[in-house]
Structure formats: C-alpha cells, structure tokens
Amino acid sequence: MSTNNRFFDDMSKLMTNAMGVAQGARSEAENAMKSWVDRWLADRDFVTREEFEAVRDMAIKARTENAELKTRLDALEKKLNA
C-alpha cells in the first residue's frame, strides 16, 4: 500500500513541477510577445494619443486665428475700397 502512496506522491510532485515550468514558459512567452509588439510599434511612425491631441489643438487654434484674421482683413479691405 505504501508503494502506491509513494507513486502518487511522486506523480503529484512531478505534475506540480511541470505546472510551475509551464507557468514560467507562459510568462516568458507573454513578455517576449509584448516586447516584440512594442518594438514593432516603435519602428512604425505611429503617433501617441498625446501627440495627436497636441497637433489637433494647434490646428484648431490656427484655423480660429485664420478666421479672425480673414474677418479683420475683409473689414480693412472694405474700408479701403469705400
């Protein structure tokens, strides 16, 4: 009877160790994949959300200023022609 118990204890330890190795391999694979994706994205000319928002705000400001300047220029031309 003790032979069966020892066999099952050994199998249990073996399976526990195998699960630990599998978890470690999974973690390593995840880390490798994440770093590969990060490198791939860095090699592309993608912009970050912050950079996009900053440029968008600058464009909105420039359009607003252009509209204001056009209004002023139209008023000045109207005065000059009058």
C-alpha positions in Angstrom: 0.0 0.0 0.0 2.8 2.4 0.8 4.2 1.8 -2.7 1.0 3.2 -4.3 1.1 6.2 -2.0 4.7 6.9 -2.8 4.0 6.6 -6.5 1.1 9.0 -6.3 3.2 11.4 -4.2 5.9 11.3 -6.8 3.4 11.8 -9.6 1.9 14.7 -7.7 5.3 16.4 -7.2 6.1 15.8 -10.9 2.9 17.4 -12.0 3.3 20.3 -9.7 6.8 20.9 -11.0 5.6 20.6 -14.6 2.9 23.2 -13.9 5.5 25.5 -12.5 7.6 25.1 -15.6 4.6 25.7 -17.8 3.7 28.9 -15.9 7.2 30.1 -16.3 7.2 29.4 -20.0 3.9 31.1 -20.4 5.2 34.2 -18.6 8.3 34.3 -20.7 6.3 33.9 -23.9 4.0 36.8 -22.9 6.9 39.0 -22.1 8.7 38.2 -25.4 5.5 38.9 -27.4 4.9 42.2 -25.6 8.4 43.3 -26.2 8.2 42.2 -29.9 4.9 44.2 -30.3 6.4 47.2 -28.6 9.5 47.1 -30.9 7.2 46.7 -33.9 5.1 49.6 -33.0 8.2 51.8 -32.2 9.5 51.0 -35.7 6.4 52.4 -37.3 5.6 56.1 -37.5 2.6 55.9 -35.3 1.9 58.9 -33.0 0.8 58.7 -29.5 -2.6 59.9 -28.4 -0.9 62.9 -26.6 0.9 63.9 -29.7 -2.2 63.6 -31.8 -4.2 65.7 -29.3 -1.5 68.4 -29.2 -1.3 68.7 -33.0 -5.2 68.7 -33.3 -5.3 71.6 -30.7 -2.7 73.5 -32.6 -4.7 73.1 -35.9 -7.9 74.2 -34.2 -6.1 77.3 -32.8 -4.6 78.1 -36.2 -8.0 77.8 -38.0 -9.6 80.1 -35.4 -6.8 82.6 -35.8 -7.1 82.4 -39.6 -10.8 83.0 -39.5 -10.3 86.0 -37.2 -7.6 87.5 -39.4 -9.7 86.9 -42.5 -12.6 88.8 -40.9 -10.2 91.7 -40.0 -8.7 91.7 -43.5 -12.1 91.8 -45.1 -13.1 94.7 -42.9 -9.9 96.6 -43.7 -10.4 96.0 -47.5 -13.9 97.2 -47.2 -12.8 100.4 -45.5 -10.1 100.9 -48.1 -12.4 100.4 -51.0 -15.1 102.7 -49.5 
